[in-house]
Amino acid sequence: MQWTVADIQKHADMAADLAVVDYNMENKEPPILSVEEAIRKSSFFEVPSFIQPKQVGDFSEGMGEADHKILSAEACRGS
C-alpha cells in the first residue's frame, strides 16, 4: 500500500508514478478471474449479516403464486 501526500495533484501524480510495488507470489494459487471458475473451485465468501436485506414475505410462496415463472436463467459478465 502506498500513501501519497502532496500540495497539488500534479505532485501527487508524479510521486505515484515513482512507486514500485513488488508482489511475492511464492506459494500462491493463480487468481480466480470469473464467477464460473469460483463456482468450480468452491471459492465463496460469507456476506456479513448487516449487508443482507431484511426478508419480506415468503419467496417460495410468492413464486408459486406468480402468473409468470422463470424456469431457468443464466447470467454472464464480461471481464
Residue frames as a rotation matrix with the C-alpha (Angstrom) as fourth column:
MET 1
0.585 0.811 0.000 0.00
0.811 -0.585 0.000 0.00
0.000 0.000 -1.000 0.00
GLN 2
-0.606 -0.760 0.236 1.20
0.762 -0.640 -0.103 3.47
0.229 0.117 0.966 -0.76
TRP 3
0.549 0.665 -0.506 0.10
0.742 -0.666 -0.071 6.78
-0.384 -0.336 -0.860 0.68
THR 4
-0.430 -0.653 0.624 0.98
0.839 -0.545 0.008 9.94
0.335 0.527 0.781 -1.17
VAL 5
0.483 0.493 -0.724 0.65
0.699 -0.715 -0.021 13.40
-0.528 -0.496 -0.690 0.36
ALA 6
-0.527 -0.638 0.561 1.25
0.847 -0.449 0.285 16.41
0.070 0.626 0.777 -1.84
ASP 7
-0.614 0.241 -0.751 0.42
0.148 -0.900 -0.410 20.07
-0.775 -0.363 0.517 -2.09
ILE 8
-0.065 0.613 -0.787 -1.09
-0.891 -0.391 -0.231 19.78
-0.450 0.686 0.571 -5.59
GLN 9
0.766 0.489 0.417 -2.46
-0.270 0.834 -0.482 16.96
-0.583 0.257 0.770 -7.75
LYS 10
0.740 -0.539 -0.401 0.44
-0.442 0.059 -0.895 17.19
0.506 0.840 -0.195 -10.22
HIS 11
-0.265 -0.884 0.385 2.95
-0.903 0.087 -0.421 16.43
0.339 -0.459 -0.821 -7.45
ALA 12
0.080 0.377 0.923 0.81
-0.666 0.709 -0.232 13.57
-0.742 -0.596 0.308 -6.15
ASP 13
0.953 0.289 -0.089 0.67
-0.243 0.558 -0.793 12.07
-0.179 0.778 0.602 -9.65
MET 14
0.344 -0.908 -0.237 4.44
-0.648 -0.047 -0.760 12.40
0.679 0.416 -0.605 -10.03
ALA 15
-0.371 -0.468 0.802 5.04
-0.917 0.319 -0.238 10.67
-0.145 -0.824 -0.548 -6.69
ALA 16
0.444 0.624 0.643 2.58
-0.479 0.772 -0.418 7.89
-0.757 -0.122 0.642 -7.52
ASP 17
0.881 -0.147 -0.449 4.36
-0.394 0.295 -0.870 7.26
0.260 0.944 0.202 -10.82
LEU 18
-0.080 -0.995 0.058 7.59
-0.809 0.031 -0.586 6.63
0.582 -0.093 -0.808 -8.88
ALA 19
0.253 0.246 0.935 6.06
-0.858 0.503 0.100 3.91
-0.446 -0.828 0.339 -6.70
VAL 20
-0.460 -0.396 -0.795 7.42
-0.653 0.758 0.001 0.38
0.602 0.519 -0.607 -7.09
VAL 21
0.364 0.645 0.672 5.18
-0.901 0.426 0.080 -2.47
-0.235 -0.635 0.736 -5.99
ASP 22
-0.599 -0.599 -0.532 6.67
-0.660 0.745 -0.096 -5.94
0.454 0.293 -0.841 -5.54
TYR 23
0.509 0.816 0.274 4.32
-0.856 0.444 0.265 -8.90
0.095 -0.369 0.925 -5.04
ASN 24
-0.696 -0.645 0.317 5.59
-0.684 0.730 -0.017 -12.11
-0.221 -0.229 -0.948 -3.52
MET 25
0.248 0.837 -0.487 3.74
-0.938 0.332 0.094 -14.83
0.241 0.434 0.868 -5.40
GLU 26
-0.760 -0.548 -0.350 5.50
-0.424 0.825 -0.373 -17.77
0.493 -0.135 -0.859 -3.75
ASN 27
-0.912 0.385 -0.143 3.08
0.399 0.750 -0.527 -20.48
-0.096 -0.537 -0.838 -2.63
LYS 28
-0.424 0.805 -0.415 0.13
-0.468 -0.587 -0.661 -18.55
-0.775 -0.086 0.626 -4.09
GLU 29
-0.200 0.461 0.865 -2.55
0.727 0.662 -0.184 -20.05
-0.657 0.591 -0.467 -6.28
PRO 30
-0.869 -0.053 0.491 -3.41
0.426 -0.583 0.691 -18.29
0.250 0.810 0.530 -9.53
PRO 31
-0.792 0.598 -0.122 -6.19
-0.398 -0.658 -0.639 -15.70
-0.463 -0.457 0.759 -9.14
ILE 32
-0.377 0.791 0.482 -9.81
0.802 0.539 -0.259 -16.67
-0.464 0.289 -0.837 -9.80
LEU 33
-0.938 -0.161 -0.306 -11.00
-0.004 -0.880 0.475 -14.42
-0.346 0.447 0.825 -12.60
SER 34
-0.584 0.798 -0.151 -14.60
-0.433 -0.149 0.889 -15.45
0.687 0.584 0.433 -13.24
VAL 35
-0.017 0.700 0.714 -17.74
-0.989 0.093 -0.115 -16.43
-0.147 -0.708 0.690 -11.38
GLU 36
0.774 0.332 -0.539 -17.75
-0.483 0.860 -0.165 -19.77
0.409 0.388 0.826 -13.18
GLU 37
-0.087 -0.899 -0.429 -14.21
-0.043 0.434 -0.900 -20.53
0.995 -0.060 -0.076 -12.02
ALA 38
-0.624 -0.081 0.778 -15.10
-0.736 -0.274 -0.619 -19.56
0.264 -0.958 0.111 -8.45
ILE 39
0.458 0.849 0.263 -18.03
-0.884 0.466 0.036 -21.99
-0.092 -0.249 0.964 -8.54
ARG 40
0.611 -0.290 -0.737 -15.83
-0.190 0.849 -0.492 -24.78
0.769 0.441 0.464 -9.94
LYS 41
-0.418 -0.886 -0.201 -13.31
0.101 0.175 -0.979 -24.20
0.903 -0.430 0.016 -7.15
SER 42
0.412 0.687 -0.598 -16.00
0.737 0.135 0.663 -23.68
0.536 -0.714 -0.451 -4.47
SER 43
-0.697 -0.689 -0.198 -14.45
0.699 -0.593 -0.400 -20.32
0.158 -0.417 0.895 -3.67
PHE 44
0.261 0.864 0.431 -17.07
0.501 -0.503 0.704 -18.28
0.825 0.032 -0.564 -1.86
PHE 45
-0.894 -0.446 0.042 -17.14
0.185 -0.452 -0.873 -15.72
0.408 -0.772 0.487 0.92
GLU 46
-0.188 0.829 -0.527 -19.75
0.981 0.137 -0.136 -15.10
-0.040 -0.543 -0.839 3.56
VAL 47
-0.242 0.222 0.944 -21.67
0.239 -0.930 0.280 -11.88
0.940 0.294 0.172 3.16
PRO 48
-0.981 -0.139 -0.132 -21.78
0.160 -0.216 -0.963 -10.07
0.105 -0.966 0.235 6.52
SER 49
-0.360 0.919 -0.159 -25.25
0.930 0.340 -0.138 -10.14
-0.073 -0.198 -0.978 8.05
PHE 50
-0.131 0.324 -0.937 -25.51
0.313 -0.883 -0.350 -6.34
-0.941 -0.339 0.015 8.21
ILE 51
-0.822 -0.182 -0.539 -25.33
-0.425 -0.433 0.795 -6.21
-0.379 0.883 0.278 4.39
GLN 52
-0.838 0.533 0.111 -28.13
0.522 0.729 0.443 -8.74
0.155 0.430 -0.890 3.86
PRO 53
-0.608 0.698 0.378 -31.54
-0.549 -0.713 0.436 -7.14
0.574 0.058 0.816 3.29
LYS 54
-0.666 0.473 0.577 -34.30
-0.462 0.345 -0.817 -8.00
-0.586 -0.810 -0.011 5.72
GLN 55
-0.932 0.342 0.121 -36.53
0.335 0.683 0.649 -10.74
0.139 0.645 -0.751 4.31
VAL 56
-0.539 0.832 -0.132 -40.05
-0.685 -0.524 -0.506 -9.64
-0.490 -0.182 0.852 3.46
GLY 57
0.460 0.820 -0.341 -42.63
-0.881 0.375 -0.287 -12.32
-0.107 0.433 0.895 2.73
ASP 58
0.201 -0.299 0.933 -42.12
-0.103 0.941 0.323 -15.92
-0.974 -0.162 0.159 1.67
PHE 59
-0.444 -0.489 -0.751 -40.12
-0.759 -0.241 0.605 -16.29
-0.477 0.838 -0.264 -1.56
SER 60
-0.984 0.022 0.180 -41.30
0.097 0.902 0.421 -19.83
-0.153 0.431 -0.889 -2.37
GLU 61
-0.186 0.982 -0.035 -44.93
0.663 0.099 -0.742 -18.96
-0.725 -0.162 -0.669 -1.77
GLY 62
0.187 0.221 -0.957 -44.67
-0.348 -0.896 -0.275 -15.84
-0.919 0.385 -0.091 -3.92
MET 63
-0.693 -0.498 -0.520 -43.01
-0.665 0.163 0.729 -17.71
-0.278 0.851 -0.445 -6.76
GLY 64
-0.849 0.417 0.324 -45.63
0.427 0.903 -0.044 -20.45
-0.311 0.101 -0.945 -6.53
GLU 65
0.109 0.961 -0.254 -48.44
0.596 -0.267 -0.757 -17.91
-0.795 -0.069 -0.602 -6.87
ALA 66
-0.429 -0.368 -0.825 -46.81
-0.290 -0.809 0.512 -15.90
-0.855 0.459 0.240 -9.68
ASP 67
0.699 0.709 -0.093 -48.55
-0.245 0.115 -0.963 -15.66
-0.672 0.695 0.254 -13.05
HIS 68
0.758 -0.541 -0.363 -45.23
-0.391 0.068 -0.918 -15.73
0.522 0.838 -0.160 -14.91
LYS 69
0.829 -0.470 0.303 -42.39
-0.039 0.491 0.870 -18.07
-0.558 -0.733 0.389 -13.94
ILE 70
0.283 -0.841 -0.461 -38.70
-0.941 -0.150 -0.303 -18.12
0.186 0.520 -0.834 -14.81
LEU 71
0.985 0.169 -0.033 -37.90
-0.164 0.979 0.117 -21.77
0.052 -0.109 0.993 -15.40
SER 72
0.387 -0.921 -0.041 -34.19
0.869 0.349 0.349 -21.30
-0.307 -0.171 0.936 -15.91
ALA 73
0.992 -0.127 0.015 -31.73
-0.117 -0.948 -0.296 -18.45
0.051 0.292 -0.955 -16.34
GLU 74
0.290 -0.956 -0.038 -28.07
0.952 0.284 0.118 -17.76
-0.102 -0.070 0.992 -16.95
ALA 75
0.990 -0.045 -0.130 -26.20
-0.046 -0.999 -0.005 -14.53
-0.130 0.011 -0.991 -16.34
CYS 76
0.315 -0.931 0.185 -22.74
0.949 0.309 -0.064 -13.81
0.003 0.195 0.981 -17.76
ARG 77
0.860 -0.158 -0.484 -20.43
-0.052 -0.973 0.225 -10.85
-0.507 -0.168 -0.845 -17.24
GLY 78
0.702 -0.686 0.193 -17.62
0.323 0.065 -0.944 -9.88
0.635 0.725 0.268 -19.50
SER 79
0.501 -0.583 -0.639 -14.25
0.760 -0.057 0.648 -9.24
-0.414 -0.811 0.414 -17.92
